[in-house]
Amino acid sequence: MERGVIDRFEDETAVIEVDGTTRDFPRASLPNEAKVGDVVVIDNGEIRLDRQDTSKRNSEINRLMDELFE
């Protein structure tokens, strides 16, 4: 099982950062609601969203931005 973050979409390809490197996956293999910045779990070729980690990651990014722009 691996964890990654959706970096971008290029046509029908999803580029996901896993352990500091990017890997390409067919966009169709992701859930329809997947978007850039979402945390995903890759398990035996199945990709699912990790909404809890995505929420934590977004909260941390917002906190850091708030500190930066104070």
Residue pairs with C-beta under 8 A, 6 or more apart in sequence:
1 41
1 42
1 43
2 18
2 19
2 41
2 42
2 43
3 18
3 39
3 40
3 41
3 42
3 50
3 53
4 16
4 17
4 18
4 19
4 23
4 39
4 40
4 42
5 16
5 17
5 37
5 38
5 39
5 40
5 57
6 14
6 15
6 16
6 30
6 34
6 35
6 36
6 37
6 38
6 40
7 15
7 16
7 17
7 22
7 36
8 14
8 15
8 36
9 15
9 27
9 36
11 27
12 26
12 27
12 28
13 24
13 25
13 26
13 27
14 24
14 25
14 26
14 27
14 29
14 30
14 34
15 22
15 23
15 24
16 22
16 23
16 24
16 25
16 40
16 42
16 47
17 23
18 42
25 42
25 47
29 45
29 47
30 40
30 47
31 47
31 48
31 49
33 49
34 40
34 47
34 49
37 54
37 57
37 58
38 49
38 50
38 54
39 49
39 50
39 53
39 54
39 57
40 47
40 48
40 49
40 50
41 47
41 48
41 49
41 50
